[in-house]
């Protein structure tokens, strides 16, 4: 879809709208959670997403496992929250014309 987006401003609007998919089924800790528990949770989650038994069970249930790491989700959150107000307003208008 991005090949049809012709301006930098419109690309930022589309990126903001599409970035919401990152949060589809996220596990999120509250702000201020100490780094050590966050790392433990992230490592456990990442290990689960690579676990052969987990993936076999998901395959049996026809569940597509396409998880992002906690670092990637955190980067997406930071990008969304750092969006300029004009881009947010344009995205709002695009979603609810």
N, C-alpha and C positions, 0 to 999 in steps of 0.2 A: 504494500500500500504506500510505502514511503516514496516510491518512484513517482507517484502522482502528486506528491506534495511539492509545490514549487517555491515556497518562500521559507526562510529560516523561522519566521514567526509562526507560520502554520505548522511547521515541523515540531516546534516546541509544544504547540497546542495538541497535536496528535500524540506526541510522546506522553504528555500529561494524562490524556484520556486513556491511552492504552496501558500506562503504568499501573493502573488500578488492578490489572490482572495479576500482578505480583502478589497481591494481598488475598488472593482467592481463598486459601486455607492456611494462612500463616499462623505460626505460634509465636506470640509476641510477649516479651517481658516488659514490665513497666519501666519508665525512664528512671535512671538512677540505680538500676540493678548493678551491683558490683561486677567487675570484669570476670572474676573467677567463676561464679555461678553461670554467667553468660557463656563462657568458654566451655564449661562442662556440658551445658544443655546443647550448645551448637555441635560439639564433638559427638555427643550421643545421637543427636538427630542425623548428622552426616553419616555416622556408622550404620544407623538403621536403614538409611536410604540406599546403602551399598550391601546390606546383609542379604545373602543368597536365599535364606528361608523366607524372609520378609518379601523379597521380590517374587519368589515362587508363589507365595500365597496371593499376592496382588495380581499376578498373572492368572491364577486360577479364577479369581473373582472378576477378571477383566477390568482391573483398575490400572490406569496409566499412571506410573510414578515418574514425575518430571519435577523433582524438587530443586529449588534454588538454595544455595548456602545462606546462612544467616548474614554473612558479610554482604552478599549481593542484595538481600532484602533490605538491610540497613542502608546501603547506598541508595537504593530506590526510594526509601522513605525520606532520606535527606534531600534527594533531588526534588521530590514532590513538594515537601515542605519549604524548599527554597525557591519554588516557582514564583516569578514576578506576578504581581496582582493583575497586570494587563493580560497575561497569558491565562491566568485562572479565569478571568472574566470571559475571555474568548472561548475557553473550553466549556464554561457553563452555558454560553450561548449556543455552542455547537451541539451540546447534549440536549438542551431544551430550547429549540429555536422559537 
